[in-house]
Amino acid sequence: MGTILDALTSKFLTKLGQLIEDEVVMTLSVKKDIKRLKKNLEYFSAVREDTEALAMEDRRIEAWWKSMTDVMFDVDVIIDLVMVHSQKLLLPPRSVCCNQSMVSCFGKLSFDHKVARRIKDINEKLDEIKTNTQMFSLDRTIRQQFQVTTVDRNQTSPIDELEVVGREIKQSVGNIVQMIVSGCHENSRSVLGIQGMGGIGKTTLAQKIYNEQMIREKFQVRIWLCVSQSYTETGLIKQAIRMAGEKCDQLETKTELLPLLVDTIKGKSVFLVLDDVWKSDVWIDLLLSPFMRAFNFHVLVTTRDLDVLSEMHAIYTHRVNKMNYNDGLELLMKKSFQSSEQISEFKNMGYEIVKKCDGLPLAIKVVAGVLSTKKTVAEWKSIRDSKWSIHGLPKELGGPLYLSYNNLPPQLKQCFLWCALLPPNFGIHRDAVAYWWVAEGFVRKEHEFSVHEIAEEYYLELVRRNLIQPIPKYVDKAVSTMHDLLRSLGQYLTKDHSLFMNAENNNAMSNLRRIGISHAVEKIPALEEHKCLRSLLLFNNKNFKLIHKEIFRKLEHIRILVLSGTSIQNIPESLGNLVLLRLLDLSYTEINKLPESTGSLISLEYLSLLGCHHLDSLPAGLMRLSNISFLQLEQTAVDHVPKGIAKFQQLYNLRGVFESGTGFRLDELRRLPNIQRLWVEKLESAVPGTELVLKNSHNLRELGLRCTVASTQERTRYQTDEVVRIQQVYEMLIPSPSLVYIFLEGFLGIRFPEWLLSEPELNMPGLCHMHLNECVSCSELPPAGQMPELLVLQIKGADEVVTIGTELLGKGVRSAAAFFPKLELLHIIGMCNLEKWSLNRNMCDDMEDNSQQLSLMPCLKRVLLLDCPKLRALPQDMSMIVNLKRIHIEGAHKLQEVVNLPAVLWLKVKNNACLRRISNLCKLQHLFVQDCPMLDQAENLCSLNRVYMIDCPHVQEFRNCLAEEEQGILVHVAADGRNIFPDESLYN
């Protein structure tokens, strides 16, 4: 598929072609050198495709490859410097005195001289590198390029189930679970181990055990801790506390955290998984003592090292065997997306490929990712016959893992390697990593797609190829992680120029281009020594408190600067020297201002100030940054957004903007053609205009509209004319039909905007997520049941709504013969005056005779009903919702019964003062009850196998109702407010 050099040379040649045509640049003395550089680089489009592999096998070629990589980094810098300089020359001149003009002239001459010298040096290096003719192919045919198309985002493997195949692994799960459960009694304590080489499936096996029904039923608390080599003691303790159900956000030291952990698990049965343990001291010296206070505990440890389990006194060790070939073939076919009809055609070739994967599940999955892009048996054969072993590459990283990397298109190789710079087990957010890749220059615009859309497709392609693994709770695959072996492969391949620094590895080499620093690193190295640095990433490192005032004069090549969650308070003026900086993330820092020199960051595209609570103003120079595509101002103390946002013609994502005095006005939004994600705040202060400001935003996908009002009393103080004004503001914010997400937060009008009330399916036909939060004065809800694509609906804090009825259903969707044809998740929260909720379809107005044929919410799976104290009953027609599996009802004090829900499997009822009866839930398996003082009746719960009851005085009467069916039912009872619920929620 080509080397990374293919992507780089292609990019550079395009840029150099633009420079040669740039009249401004061609007035510089460097024009001859630029033309020669382009000619030199054209030669490098013929570098052999196997160069990177050869470099690992031959030290001379390795030196050549390293020199080539270094030069390419230098080429990238010099091209961008010239392009930035040409931009500066095109900027409108400011009024300057004679002396300043002379200085500017000398500056131009100085720049010409420096650039000419650097380009000449690069050309000389390239001439020297070209002398090694064996590294070039005589066949200069154009190599196939990876192109983005409209990708089926469902083509990635399902993530709500673990990829567990084969009888052997299922039997191992059963045996270990039985061993744990049978030994679970008062004061019982044990450590069990799962041992095996990297990538063999230890974590998958542990996850399957952790999620087994018998484990859920037996233990009140389940805790999963991923330890890895770079863990911090406070980080692990915090994670243990959170997974046990408590909060610890204000605590920072081990001395503060350990007592809270003890209190959280004291007297409870606990199942603890320690995943990826490298040293036994994490258990012996840190966690053993607090866990001794539990009623009983059982620990499952995954590790590569048998000595770790011996030191932890494990009573049983399960050694994970390699997969047999039949199970491996099943996994290969599943992960390469072969249809059942194709399996017989590919089976024999697949069997031979599985053999070459040596029984390692990770290897099989990543090779399956390669095969998923091959559609013929001949292409599968070419993979089988390709070079699998690479001499010089560590054994555990070679073979299938390197094959999966080597078969990536050049652009995706860069993206994959960049992810290895992130901390272990780091949540890789699709939207964030897309911006990082764009800022690095990995993504090129194609056809009608924006670079950000292309970057998102790159992310999904890595998911599809099994090189990053989506986290199951994110159903849209928006957050993923990278397996430690794949991360190690990426770090090995980039070891000459990139480093992730942790507590054990804090000695940085010289000439590094990218550095990531773990939150565990206590002493930050002298960064100014790395003058070639282009990416610096620090996440939540509280030890990083001070930036030397001259540091950015020395780090002039920085493109990405992430200081999120650090303790810095001041940013020096030298920031303005970073003319190549494209991404600046200062989120959740303690800064109180940005330097005026921010306006000199001519290349800046991304600026996040999210959660900078002390930041109260923006520098005037910020409005000069014409390349900005992402600007985030939410959760700051900023009270004035300058006028001129419309100058940011590249804006893709704008969050936290608001009208303010002589500053920003809403009508500026009309002039943002590329905006896709937009959050507007403080709309209670906005002034209505005469035009629809968003109607022509044809790419808009996400819209958040927020009135920022602190309390109910503050909401109700608005006069009638003010409410009318706010209503008018919302009417002018009608979105374009492209919208997918809508969020209305704190709307103060008495009636939802007309575009939401009248035929919303025409205004927003592709809407998938609707959140109506704290719309306190609206008494009528919009007809969301008419939305054909709606997946998620949340209604929260609608104080004036007394009845939810047919107005929410609307007319339904005729083409789908249903109301809410695709709705999967429904939240009704904080409805303090809601008394009645009806889903009676026959009462809908304007319905034709066949209205009864429209089904009701056929895809709805989960309902959350929270803090609706006056609601008297659930809708009778809820019994008609055929796929409703899980319901959580809390704070419904007038509700007397939960009845006639034939499909429901899981029910949680909490703090419902008048609830007396649960009846006719014939498929209900899991019931969780807390603080329901009147509950004493149950009937027709014939499938029930688990009941938890806390602070329910009539528990015995309730159990008597279950007497005939109680055999086989696990019943847990507690009083005094002790939380004995297992780690479960509506979304498990």
N, C-alpha and C positions, 0 to 999 in steps of 0.2 A: 504493500500500500504506500510505500515511499517513506522517506525519513522526514523528521521535523524540518530539515533544511529545505525540503520541497515547499512547505508552507511559508517558510521565512523568505526564500528567494522570490517566490511568486509575489508575496506582499511587497517586498522591497522594490522589485522591478516595476510594480504598479505605481508605487509612490515616486520612484525616480522618474518615471515617465511623466507624472504630473509636474514634478519640479522642473524638468527640462522645458515643459510648455509654459511654465510660470514666468511671465515677463519680469516680474520683480526679482525673482531669484536669478534669472539669467543676466541681470545687471551686475551681479556680484562677480568678484574675480575668480570664484570657484567653479564657474560653469564648465570649464574644460575638465576639471577633476570629477565633477558629477557625471558627465558623459562617460568618462573612463571607468568610473565605479560601476555604472550600469552595464557597460560592456563586460567588465570582469564578472559581475554577478550572473550574467547570462550563461557563462561557462559553467557555473555551479548548479545549474538546473539539471546537469547530467551526472551528479554524484550518485554513486552506486546505491541501490536500495538496501543492500545488506551492510552498509558502512557501520552502523551502530553496533551490530552483532560482531563484525570483524574487530571493532575497537576493543571489545571485551576479551578477545582471544589473542591479540597481538599488541604488545606494548608500544611498538612504533606507530601502529595505526591509532592506538589510543591517544598518543601524544598529538598526532595529526588531527584527530577528531576534536580533542580539547582545544587546540589552536583554532580550528575552524569555528567551534561554538563561541569562543571568546570574540573572534572577529565579527561574527554575526551579531552578537550583542552590541559591539561597538558601532556596526553599521546602523543598527536600529536607532541608537542614540543620535548619531550624526545626522541621519535623515530627518528625524523629528526635530532636532535643533534647527536645521535649515528651514523646515516648514514653519516652525514657531516664529523664527526670525522674519520670514516673509509675511506672516500674519501681523506681526508688530509693525512692519513698515506700512501695512495697509490701514492701520488704525488711524482715526482722525487725529491730526496733530493738536496738541494742547498749546496754549499760549506760553511761549518760553522767551526768556531773555537771550541776548546775543551769546553770552557765555555758555548758557545751557545748550544752545544750538551747536556751538563748537564742540562741547563735550559729547553731544549726541553724534556728531560727525566722526569724532575720534573713536567713539564706541563702535560705530559701524565698521570703520577701518580695522579696529582691533578684532571684531567678530570675524570679518573676512579673513584676516590673517590666521586666527586660531582654527577656523573651520578648514581653510585650505591646508594647513599643516596636518590636521587630523585625517582629512580625506586622503592626503598623500601617503600618510603612514599606513592607513588601511589598505590602499591600493598596493603598496609594497608588500604587505603581509599576504594579500591575496595572490600576488604574483609568485611569492615563495611557496604558498600552499599548493598552487596549480602544478608545481613541478613534480608532485607525486601523482603521476599519470595513472597508476594502477587503481586509484580511488574513483576513477571516472569511467562511465560506460560509453562505448561508442554509439550505442543505440539511444538516440535522443528523442525517442517517440514521446508524445505527450502522455503523461500518466493520468490514470483515472482520478478525477477529483470527487470528493464527497460533496453532495449537494443536498440542501434541505428541501424537503417537499412537505406537503401537509401530512403530518405523521398521525397515525391512529394512536392516541395516547393510551388506549386500552390494550395495546399490543404487548406491553410489558407484563411480566408474570404477576398473578394475583398476590397481594401482600397480606391478605387477611388470614392466610394459612401458611404454616411453615412448610418448606419444601422437604417433607419427610417421605421417603420412598423406601420400599424394601421391607421384607418380613423381619430381617435381623435387627434393624434399628428399632422397629416397633416392639419387638420382643425385649430388647435391652431396656427400653423405656418402661415397659410393664414390670420387669424384674426390679429395677431400681426404685420405682414408685412403691411397689409392694414392700420392699425392704424398709423404706423410710416410714411408711404409714404403720406397718406392724410394730415398729419400735417407738411409736409416738405415744408416750404416756407421761405421767407426772414426773418431773425431774429427769426425764430422759434427754440425753445429749449425745450427738454423734457427728462425725465428719466423714463424708463420703467423697470419693474423687473420681473424676473423669480425666484420663491421661491419654495423650496422643500427640502426634506431630502437627505442625501448623497446617490448617486447611483441610483437616481430616473430618471435621464435623463435630468437634467437642461442644461448641456454643449452640449449634442447632439441636443437639441431643439434650443439652441442659435446658434450652428454651422449651422444648417439648415436655420435659418433666415438670418444669415450673408452671406450665399452663394446664397440666393434667387435672381433670375434675377431682380426683381423689385428693390431690395436694390442696386444691382450693377449699375443699370441704373440711380437711383435717386441721389446717393452720389458720389462725386468726390474722396473722401478719405474714405477708410474703415480701421479701426484699431482694432485689437484684442489684448487685454492685459490679460494675466492670472495672477491674483493678488496673490492668496494663502496667507498663514499666514506669510511667510518669505520673502516677497518682499522687495526690496530696492528702495528708491525713484529714485536714478539715473538710476537704471536698468530699471524701468518702463518708465521713460522719454525717455531713449535711444531707447527702443523698439517701443514706440509711434512714434518717429522721423523716425526710419527706415521703419515702416509700412506706413508712410505718404510719403515715397519716397526720403528721404534725408539721408546723411551720417553724422555720429557724432563720428567717431572712435578716434579722437584726443581730444575730450572733456571728462572731468571726473567729474566736479562738477555740482551741481544743478544750481548754479549761471550762469554757462556757457551754460547749456543745455536748460533751460527754454526759453530764448529768441529765440533759434533756433526752438524750438517746436512752439512757437507763429508764427514765420515767415513762417514755413512750412504749417500751417493750416489756416493762416489768409486769410479771404475772400473766403473760400471754404466751401462746404457742407460736413459735416463729420458724419459718423456713427461709434460709438465707442462701443465696447463690453468690459465690465469689468467682467471677469469670476472668480468665486469662491472668492467673496468679503466677508471678515470677519468683517471689520470695515469700517465705512463710511468716516473716515478721508482721505482715499486714494483719494476720490473725492472732499470732501469739502475743505481740506487743501492743496491738491497738484495739482489736475488736473482741477478743475473748472475754476480757473482764466485764464490759457492759452486757454482753449477751448471757453471761452467767446469771443475770438477774431475771431472765425470762422464765416462764413456767416450764417450758421445755424448748429446746431448739435443735434443729438439724441443719447442717451446713453441707452444701454441695459445691465442690471446688473443681474448676477446669484448669488444667495446666499441661505444659509440655514436659515437666520435670517430675519424675517419680520421687526425688528427694524432698520436694516441697510437701508432698502428701505424707511422706514418712515423718517429717518434722512436725506436721500438724496432727499426727496420730490418727490418720484416717483408718476407719475400721474396715473399709472396703474400697477397692480401686477397680474401676471399669476401664479397661484398655480398649480404646476405640480401634477397631480393625478397619482395614481398607474395604471399600465397597466391593461386593462381588460384581461380576460383569453384567449380570442380568439387571440388578438394581441400578447399576451405573447407566445402562442403556435406557432404562425407564426415566431416570433423571435427565439424561441428555435429550431425549425426545421431548420431555415436558418443557425444558428450559430453552429449546431451540424453536418452539412454537410450531412443531410439525402437527398437521391435522391427522386424525385417525386414519384417513384414507392414504396418507403419504408414508405412514410408519413402515409398512411392509416394503416399500420401495427403497427407503433409506436404512433399513434395519441392519443389513450386513455391513455396510460401510460404517455405520454408527458403532457397531460392535467392535470393529477394529480400532476406531478412534478412542473408544472407552478404554481399551487395553493400554493405549499409549498414555492415558491419564493416570495409570497406576493406582486406581481405586480411590483417588482423593476427590471428595465431593466438590470442593472449591474449584479444583482443576476442571472437573467435568462441567461445572456451571459456566465458567468463563469461556471454555472452548465452545460450549453450546451457544454462547453469545456471538462468537465468530460465525458459527454455522447458521445462525438465524438470518444472516445476511446472504447466505448462499442458497440458491434455489434448485440446483441440479445435483445429481449424484456425482457428476464429473467435478463440480466445484468442491464437494465434500472430499473427493479423492485427492484433489490438489492440497487440501489442508492436511489430510493424512500423510501425504508424501513430502510435505514441506519440512524444513529443518526445525526440529524440536529442541535439541540440546545445544546449549551455548557454553563453550568452555570459558572459564573466567567469571561466569555469573554464579553466585552462591546457589548451591543445589536446590534449596527449597524455593528459590525464586525463578528457576529456569523452567524448561519444558513448557507445559501448558500455560503457565502464567505469562511468560514472556511471549509466547505465541499469540495470546489474546491481545497483548499490547501491540505487538509488531504488526498485527492485522488491522489496527486502527488506521483510519485516514489521518494524514499529517496534522490537520487542525485538531482532531480529537485527541491525538497523542499529547499535544501541548496541554489541553484541558485536563486530561487524566493525571499527568505529571504534576500539574499545579495543585491538585487536591492533596497530594502527598505532603504538601507544605503545611497542612492544617493539623491541629492536635489530634491524637488518637481518639476514636469514638466521637469525633466532633460532628454535630448535626450540620450537614451541608445543605443549606437552604437554597432551593432552586433560584429564587429571585436574586439573592445576594451573590451567589457564585457566578451567575450570568453577568452581573456588573463587573466582577473581578476579571473575568475572562475578556470582556470587552475592553476594560482599561489596560489590560496587558497587550492588547492588539491581536488576540487569537482569533477574533471573529470578524469576518468580512461580509459586507452587505451583499445579498443575493436577490435578484429579481424584485418581487414586490414586498419581500420581508424586510423588517427593520433588523438591525444588528442584535437588538435585545431579544426579539422573537427567535432569531437564529441561535443565539446562545442558549435559550431555553430548550430548543430542540437538541442541541448538543448534549445538554444534561440528560434529557430523556433517552438519547441514544446510548449514553453510558449506562443508564439504568437497564435498558433493553439488552445490553451486552453483558449484564451481570457484573460490571466493574465497580459499581456503587450499588448499595442495597437500600431500598426505601424503608423507612421506619413505619411499621404497620399501622400506627394510629393515624397517619396522614394518608387518607384514602386517595388524594390526588397526587401522591408520590412527590410532594413538594419538599420533603426533607429526607435525607438519606445519610448513610455512613459508608466508610470504606473499610474493608477487611484489613486486618493488620498486615497480612502477607502482601496484599496488593499495595498497601501503603509503603511497606518496606521495599518493594520492587521500584516504586516511583522514586523513593528517596535514594536508592542505589543508582538509578539511572541519571539522577541529577546531582550526585554527590559533589561534582566538581564546581558547581555554581549555586547550589541551594542547600539550606540547612534548616531543620526544625530543631530548636534548642530547648532541651529540658534540663531538669535538675542534675542529671548525670552526664549530660553532653552540652557543656556550656563554653567549650573552647572553639571559637569560630575561626575558620581559615581566612586568609586574605583573599581579596578579589571576589567575594561572594556577590551574587546578583540578587538573591532572595533570602530573607531570613524570617522565620516564624518563631516566636518566643512563647514558651509554655507559661501558664499562670503560676507554675511551681518554681520558676527561676527567681531566686531571691536577689541576685546581684546582676543587674542588666549590664552587658558588656559595653565597651566604648564603641558606639555605633559609628562615630565619625571616621573611624579607621577604614570603613568599608565604602570607599568613595565611588565604587561602581554599582552600589546597591540600587535596585529598581523597585523592590517590593519589601515592605516592612510590616509585619503583622503581629500585634499584641492583643490578646483577648483576655479581659478580666484579670490582668496582672496588677494587683494593688501595690506592688513594690515599685512600679514605674510612676514616679511622682514629679520628676523635674526634667525639663528639656533644656539643654544648654543653649544659650541665646544665639550662638554662632553655628550650631550644628547643621542647619539647613544650607549654609554657604558651602559646606563640604559634601553634602549628599545631593548634588544638583541633578542626579539622574533618576531620582525617585519618581515612580509613576503611581504606586499604590501605597497609601499610608493609613493603616488601621490601628487606632489607639483605643478601641472600644472598651469601656469598663475599667480603664486605668484611673489612677489617682491624680492625673495632671490637673493643674489649675490655670496655667498660663501657656499660651502659644507665642513663641518669640516672633518678632518682626521679620526675622530671616526666612520665615515660611515663604515669603514672596519670591525668594530665589528659585523655588521649585517650578520652573517654567514648563517642565514635562509632567507635572503631577496631574493625574486624571481622576483619582479617587481619594477622597479624604473622609474618613469615618471617625468622628469624635463623639459618637453616641455614648450616653451615660458616663461622661467624664464630668469633672468639677470646674470646667472653664467658666469664666464670667464674661469673657469677651473674645472676639476674633480680632486679630491684628488688621490694621488698615491695609497692610500689604497683601491681604487675601485677594484684593482686586487685581493683583499682578499675576495670579495663577491662570495664565491665558489658556492652558490646556484642560483646566478642571471641568470634568463632566458629572461627577458624583460628589455631593456634599450631604452628609448625614449629621444632624445636630440633635437627633432624637434623645429625649431624656436629659438634656443639659439644663438642669433646673435653675442654675445660677446665671445662665446667659440671658441678658435682658435687651440686647440690641444687636443689630447687624451692621457691618461696616458698609459705608456708602459705595465703596469700590466694588462690592459684590455684584452690583448690577452691570458691571462691565464684562462679566464672564459669559460670553455669548455661546459657549459650547456646553453649558450646563444641560444635562438631560435628567438628572435626579436631584431633587432638593427636598429635604425633610426637616420640618421645623416643629413637629409635634412635641408636646410636653416640655416646652421651654418657657422662660419668662419674657420672651420677646413680645413687645406691645406695638410694634410698628413694622410693617412689611413695606419696603420702599416701592415706589412706582416703577414700572418698567419690566415686570415679569414677562410681558408679551415679547420682549426682546429675546427671550430664551426660546428661539424657534426650534431647538432640538429637544425641548422638554418632553419626556416620556412618562415621568412619575413625579408628581408634585403633591406634597403632603403637609398639611398644617398651615396653609396660606389663608389670609383673612383680610377684609377691607379695614383700612385704618387711616382716618384723617385725610391728609394730603398724599397718602401713599397708594398702595395697590387698590385697584377697583375691579369688580367682577367682570366688567366688560372686556378686560384684557384677556380673559379666557377664550374669547372668540378668535383670537389671533394665535392660538397654539394648535397647529394642525396635527401634530404628532402625539398629543397627549393620550395616554392609555390608562393611567391610574391617577385619580385626583381626589384629594380630601380637602374640603373647604370648611373652615372653623369660624366661630363667632358670628354666625349669620344673623343673630339678634341685632347686630349693629350695622348690617349691610343696608344699602340703599337700592331700591328696585330701579331697574332701567327699562328701556322700551324694547329691547331686543332679546331674543332667546340665545343665551350666550353659549350653550353647549350643543345645540341642535345639529351643528355641522362638524362636531368632533367625531368624525366617522370611525376613528380607531378606539374610542373610549370603551374600556372593559370594566373598570372598577370606579365607582363614585361613592364618596362619603360626604354627607352634608350634616354639619354639626352646629347646634346652638350650644355655646359653652356657658351653662348656667349651673350654679353650685347647689342650690337647694330648692325644695318645693315652694317655700315662701317667696323666693326670688322669682320663680317661674310665674307665680300668680300675680305679681305686682304690675305686669304689663297692661297698659290701657288698651281699649278697643282699637284705637287708631294704630297703635304700635303693632298689635297682633295682625291687623290687616296688612300693614307694611311688610311684616315678616312673611305672611302668606304670599304676597306679591313677589317677594324675592325668590321663594321656592318655585313659583309658577314659571319664572323666567329661566330656571335651571333644568328644564326638561332635557333628559339625556338623549343621545343618539340611539338608534336601534341596535347598535353593536354591544350594548351593555350586558355584562355577565354577573356582576356583583353590585348590589345597591345597599347602602347603609344610611338610614336616617336616625340621627342621634340628637335627642333633646328638642325635637321640632315643637315650636310654640304655637303654631296655628291651630284653629278649631276644626279644621277640615284638611285632610291630606290633599296634596296638590292634584289638580285635575288629571294630569298625565298618569297618576298612579290609581286614581279612582275610576276613570273612564277608559275602558278598553286598553288596559296596560299591556295586554298581549300583542297589541299592534305597535305600541310605542317601544316596547322592550321584548321582542319575540324570543331572544336567546337568553333571557335572565335565568340564572341558576340559583343564586343566593339572594334572599331578601331579609334584611334585618331592620326592624322598626323598634328602636329603643328609646324609652322615655319620651314618647310622644303624648304628653300628659293631657292635652286638651281635646284630642280627637275622639269623638264618640262613635264614629263609624270606621270600620276597617276596609281596606281595599279588596277587590275581588281577586285575591291571589289564586283561587282555584281555576282561573282562566289561563294561567301561565303555563304553557305547554312544556317548558324545560325546567321548571323550578324543582330544585333538589332539597334545599334547606330553607325553612321559614322560621324566623324568630320574632315574636311579639313580646315586648318587655315594657312594663311601666306605663301602660295606656290607662291612666287613672279614670278617664271618663267613660270607658267602655263598661257597660253593665251587662250586655248580652252579646255573645258571639253567635251569629246565626248564618242565615243564607247569604248575607252580604259578603262573607269571606269566601264562600264557595263560588259565588258568581254564577255564570252560565255554564261553567265547565268547559272542557275542550272537546268539541264535537269530533274532530279527526281522531282523537284517541278514545272517544266514548268514555270519558272519565272526568271527575273533578280531581285536580292535583295529580295528573297522570304519572309524574315522575318523582313526587315528593318522597324523600327518605327520612328526613329528620324534622321534627316539629318541637319548638320550644315555646311555651307560654309561661312568662315569668313576671312576678311583681305586679299582678293585676289586682289592685287592692279593692276595686268595686265590682269585679266580675261576679255575677250571680248565676248566670245561665249560659250554657254552651250547647248549641244544637248543631247537628250535622244532618238534619232532616232534608233530604234532597227533594222531596215532593212539594215542599213549600217554597222552592225557588221561584221567583217571579219570571215571567216571560219565557217559561220553558215550554217546549213542544210536548206533544202527547207521549213521546218516547223517552221522556226525561228519566223515568225510573230505570231505563237501560244503562244509564251512565254509572259506571262503577265509582266507588269512593276510595280515593287514596290507595290505589292498588299496590304501590311500592313502599308505602310507609312502614318503617321498621322500628323507629324509636320515638317516644314521646316523653318530654320533660314538662311537668306541671309543677311550678314552684311559686310559693308565696301568693296564692290566690285565696285569701281567707274567707271570702263570702260565697265561693262557688258551692252550689248545693248538690250537683250531680254531674257525673260524666255523661257525655252524649249517648243516647240509646243506640244510635246507628254506629257507634264505635265498634260494635260487635261485627259489623260488616267489613271491617278492614282486615283483609285476609292475611297480610304479611306482618302485622304488628307483633313484634317479639318482645320488646323491652319497654317498661313504663316506670318512671320515677315520679311519685306524687309526694310533695312536701309542703306543709304550711297551708293546707286546704281545710280550715277549721270547721266549715259547715258541711263538708262532705261526709255522708253517713255510710256509703257502701261503694265497693268496687266489685262490679258484677258483670257477667256475660261478656267475657273477653276470650273467646275460644282459641285464639292463636297465640296468646301471650305465654312466653316461657319464663320470663324474669320480671319480678315486681319488687319495687322498694317503696315503702310508705313510711313517712317520718313526720312527726310533729303535726298530726292531724287530730284535733281535739275531739271531734264527734264521730270519727270513723268506728263503726260497730261491726261491719260484716264484709267478708271477702267470699265471693260465691261464684260458682260456674266458670272457673278458669281451668278447664279440664286438661290443658297442656302445661299448666304452670309447674315448673320444676324447682325454682329458687325464689324464696320469699324472705325479704329483709324488712323487719318492722322495728321502729324505734319511737318511743314517746307517743304512743297512741292509747290514751288511758281508757277509752271506752270499747276497744276492740275485744270482742268475746265470742264472735260467731264465725264459723267457717263451714262451707259445704261444697261438695263436688270439686275438690282439689285432688283428683285421683292420681295425678302424675307427680305430685310433690315429693321431692327427695331431700330438700334442705331448707331449714327454717332458722333464722336468727331473730331473737326478740330481746329488746332492751327497754327497760323502764315501761313495761306494759303490765299494770296491776292485775288484769284478768287473763294472764297468760295460761293459767290452769284450765279455765273455761274454754279458751280457744283450743288448747291441746285436746280437751275432751271431745271437741267436735271432730278432731282428726283421729279419734281412737281407732276407728275401723280401718283406717288407712295408714296408721302410724308405723306399722312394722316396716322397717327399712328407711324411715325418714330420720335424718340427722337433725336434732333440735338443740340449738344453743340458746341459753337464757342468761341474762345478766341484768343487774339493777345498778342504781347509783351512777348512772350516766356513763359507765365504762363502755368504750367503743370496741365491740368485739366483731364488727363487720370485717370480712376479709377484704383484700385489696381489689374491689370491684366497683364499677360504675356503669352508667348507662351505655358507655361506649366500648366496654370490654368486648 
